[in-house]
Amino acid sequence: MTAAPVCYGLVLEGAPVWGRLEELIGVASGQTDWPRVTMECVAPGPGDPQKAYFDDRRADLPCLFGGWLSADRESMTATFAREPEPGAELLAHPGLAGVGVLFARWLGRAAFHGGLVLGADGAFGVLGPKGAGKTTTLAMLAQAGYTVLSDDLTVVADGMAFGGPRVLDLRPDAASRVHAELRTVSVRGRHRRRMTLLAGPIQVPICGWIYLQVGREVTAHPVPPADRLARLGQHLAHSLVTPSAVDFLSLGTLPAWSVTRPLAWDVVPKLVEVIGGLIGASR
């Protein structure tokens, strides 16, 4: 059976996938039942889009690293137009996040802005507002021995969460606290330090949600069932993504916890301990 590069519940094909990018995403042997998306990188041309566009068949969106991402639902293609062409480092993140969001919308999947960590019985989404420390928390969980499945995007369908690229991009101050081999990448004119994650499962059941927020101390409180659906809706990855009502209601019934943390490094061991207890995972 042929190995297939996979990411966000998609089988990826096309020239940009093979080589370095393949090393930064998941690989499944004989995974043929997932939708297949063919990727291409081209130089900009006179026919490139001039403004963002999206409907039920086609999308043209500006890339965070410059240029445009054009995707077509019928042909199942995703084309990056940029000069110079984006390399594997940029395609892995944030390039593939755009592909994941668009095809999640067209395939009726749910997509949320946040990461995934593996627990004892499945995956837990790690969500929160900007500045709550989602990526830093995931990096510290990974460093402590937990399996992080994705960073910036969580895609779910039929109760299953899909793995993302095997990278975490950290701000320099956060990266200085990580004891791992890091590489420097430049996105949106800013430098990030990239942590490579260990391989993990390409799909697992979704078991619950952890909502990070800034507070005076590390605490964890269950989100009341009556508040779970509204809380989850605040973290949809993009206004373009409208998951099916049945799936969204199901995801909104899963156990959820609100975890507060000060923005201080000395609380990280306590934070990792608390989250580890919630997800029931062994290291």
C-alpha positions in Angstrom: 0.0 0.0 0.0 1.3 3.4 -0.9 2.1 6.0 1.8 -0.1 9.1 1.5 0.8 12.5 2.9 -2.1 13.7 5.0 -3.1 16.8 6.9 -6.3 18.2 8.5 -8.2 15.1 7.2 -7.1 15.6 3.6 -4.8 13.5 1.4 -2.4 16.0 -0.2 -1.0 15.5 -3.7 1.0 17.6 -6.1 4.6 18.7 -6.5 4.9 20.9 -3.4 4.0 18.0 -1.2 6.9 15.7 -1.9 10.3 16.3 -0.3 10.6 18.7 2.7 6.9 19.4 3.1 6.2 15.6 3.4 8.5 15.5 6.4 6.4 18.2 8.2 3.0 16.6 7.9 1.5 13.2 8.7 1.8 10.2 6.5 -0.7 7.3 6.3 -0.3 4.0 4.6 -3.1 3.3 2.1 -5.3 6.2 3.5 -7.5 6.5 0.4 -10.9 7.3 1.7 -10.2 10.9 2.7 -10.8 13.7 0.1 -7.7 14.4 -2.1 -6.5 17.9 -2.7 -3.9 18.7 -5.4 -1.6 21.5 -4.4 0.4 23.7 -6.8 2.8 26.7 -6.5 2.9 29.2 -9.3 4.4 32.6 -10.1 2.0 35.5 -10.0 0.4 36.4 -13.3 -1.9 39.1 -14.8 -5.0 36.9 -14.0 -4.4 36.7 -10.3 -7.2 37.8 -8.0 -7.3 41.5 -6.9 -9.6 41.0 -3.9 -10.7 38.3 -1.6 -13.6 36.1 -2.9 -15.5 33.1 -1.6 -18.5 31.1 -2.5 -19.6 27.4 -2.5 -17.4 26.6 -5.5 -14.3 28.7 -5.4 -12.2 30.9 -3.1 -9.4 33.5 -3.5 -7.8 34.5 -0.2 -4.7 36.5 0.6 -1.9 34.5 2.2 -0.4 35.5 5.5 3.0 35.2 3.9 2.1 37.2 0.8 0.5 36.2 -2.5 -2.8 34.4 -2.9 -4.4 31.1 -2.2 -6.9 30.1 -4.9 -8.9 26.9 -4.2 -11.5 25.1 -6.3 -14.1 22.8 -4.8 -15.0 20.9 -8.0 -11.4 20.2 -9.1 -10.2 19.8 -5.5 -7.2 22.0 -6.1 -5.3 24.6 -4.0 -2.9 26.9 -5.8 -0.5 29.3 -4.1 0.6 32.3 -6.3 3.6 34.1 -4.9 7.0 35.4 -6.0 9.2 33.8 -4.9 7.2 30.6 -4.6 6.6 29.6 -1.0 8.9 26.9 0.3 7.9 23.9 2.4 8.5 25.9 5.7 5.7 28.4 4.8 3.4 25.8 3.2 3.5 23.7 6.4 2.3 26.7 8.3 0.4 28.9 7.7 -0.2 27.8 4.2 -1.9 24.5 4.9 -4.1 26.1 7.6 -5.8 28.1 4.7 -6.3 24.9 2.7 -7.7 23.1 5.8 -10.2 25.9 6.6 -11.5 26.2 3.0 -12.0 22.5 2.4 -13.5 22.1 5.9 -16.2 24.6 4.9 -16.9 22.8 1.6 -16.9 19.3 3.1 -19.2 20.3 6.0 -16.5 19.9 8.7 -16.1 22.0 11.8 -12.9 24.1 12.1 -11.7 26.0 15.2 -8.8 28.3 15.9 -6.7 26.4 18.3 -4.7 23.2 18.8 -5.1 19.6 19.8 -3.4 17.5 22.5 -3.8 13.8 22.9 -5.5 12.5 26.0 -6.1 9.0 27.4 -9.2 8.4 25.2 -8.8 10.9 22.4 -8.0 14.5 21.5 -8.8 17.6 23.5 -9.1 21.0 21.7 -7.0 23.8 23.3 -8.8 27.0 22.5 -8.6 30.6 23.7 -8.5 34.3 22.6 -5.4 35.9 21.2 -2.7 36.3 23.8 -4.0 33.5 26.0 -0.8 31.4 25.3 -2.3 28.6 23.2 0.9 27.8 21.2 3.2 28.3 24.2 1.0 26.0 26.3 1.1 23.3 23.6 4.9 23.6 23.3 5.3 23.1 27.0 2.9 20.1 26.9 5.0 18.7 24.0 8.2 19.3 25.9 6.7 17.5 28.9 6.0 14.4 26.8 2.4 14.9 25.7 1.5 14.3 22.1 0.4 17.6 20.4 -1.6 16.9 17.2 -2.0 20.4 15.8 -1.3 24.0 16.7 -3.3 26.7 15.0 -6.2 24.8 13.5 -8.5 22.1 14.7 -10.7 20.3 12.1 -13.3 17.8 13.2 -15.8 15.6 11.3 -18.1 12.8 12.5 -16.6 13.0 16.0 -13.0 12.6 14.8 -10.3 15.2 15.1 -7.6 15.4 12.4 -3.8 15.9 12.9 -2.1 19.0 11.5 1.4 19.8 10.5 4.1 18.6 12.9 5.3 22.1 13.8 4.7 24.8 16.4 5.7 28.4 15.7 6.8 30.3 18.8 7.6 33.9 19.5 11.2 34.5 20.5 10.5 35.0 24.2 8.6 31.8 24.4 11.1 29.9 22.3 13.9 30.8 24.8 12.1 28.7 27.4 11.8 25.6 25.2 14.5 23.0 25.5 14.3 21.6 22.0 15.9 22.0 18.6 14.4 25.1 16.9 14.6 26.7 13.5 13.9 30.3 12.6 11.1 31.0 10.1 9.8 34.4 8.9 6.0 34.9 8.5 4.3 38.3 8.0 7.6 40.1 8.4 8.1 38.6 11.8 10.5 35.9 13.0 9.3 32.8 14.7 11.1 29.9 16.2 9.8 26.6 15.0 9.6 23.5 17.1 9.2 20.2 15.3 6.7 17.8 16.9 7.0 14.1 17.1 4.7 12.0 14.9 1.2 11.3 16.2 -2.0 9.7 15.0 -3.6 11.3 12.0 -7.1 11.0 13.5 -8.5 10.3 16.9 -11.9 10.8 18.6 -12.5 14.3 19.9 -13.2 14.1 23.7 -13.5 17.6 25.0 -12.3 21.2 25.1 -9.9 23.2 27.2 -10.4 27.0 27.1 -7.3 29.0 28.1 -7.6 32.5 29.6 -5.4 34.8 31.6 -6.0 35.0 35.3 -4.2 35.5 38.6 -3.5 31.9 39.3 -3.7 28.5 37.6 -7.2 27.2 38.1 -9.5 24.8 36.2 -13.3 24.9 36.3 -15.8 22.8 34.3 -17.8 24.8 31.8 -21.6 24.3 32.7 -23.4 22.3 30.0 -25.7 25.2 29.3 -22.7 27.4 28.4 -20.7 24.9 26.3 -22.3 25.5 22.9 -22.0 29.3 23.0 -18.4 29.1 24.3 -17.4 26.8 21.5 -19.0 29.0 18.9 -16.7 31.9 19.9 -13.7 29.9 18.5 -14.8 29.0 15.0 -11.7 29.3 12.8 -13.3 31.6 10.2 -16.7 33.2 9.5 -16.6 31.2 6.2 -16.8 27.9 8.2 -20.4 27.0 9.3 -20.4 23.4 10.5 -23.6 21.3 10.2 -26.0 21.9 13.0 -26.0 18.3 14.1 -22.2 18.1 14.3 -21.9 21.4 16.1 -24.5 20.5 18.7 -22.7 17.2 19.3 -19.3 19.0 19.7 -21.0 21.5 22.1 -22.1 18.7 24.5 -18.5 17.4 25.1 -16.9 18.0 28.5 -15.1 21.4 28.7 -13.0 23.2 31.2 -12.0 26.8 31.6 -8.3 27.0 32.6 -6.8 30.2 33.8 -3.1 31.0 34.0 -1.0 34.0 34.8 1.4 35.1 32.0 4.4 34.1 34.0 6.9 31.3 33.3 7.1 30.0 36.9 3.5 28.7 36.7 4.1 26.5 33.6 4.8 23.3 35.5 1.6 23.7 37.4 -0.3 24.5 34.2 1.0 21.4 32.5 0.1 19.3 35.6 -3.4 20.7 35.6 -4.0 20.1 31.9 -2.5 16.6 32.1 -4.9 15.8 34.9 -7.9 16.9 32.8 -7.0 15.0 29.7 -6.0 11.9 31.6 -2.9 11.3 29.4 0.3 9.5 30.4 3.6 10.8 29.2 
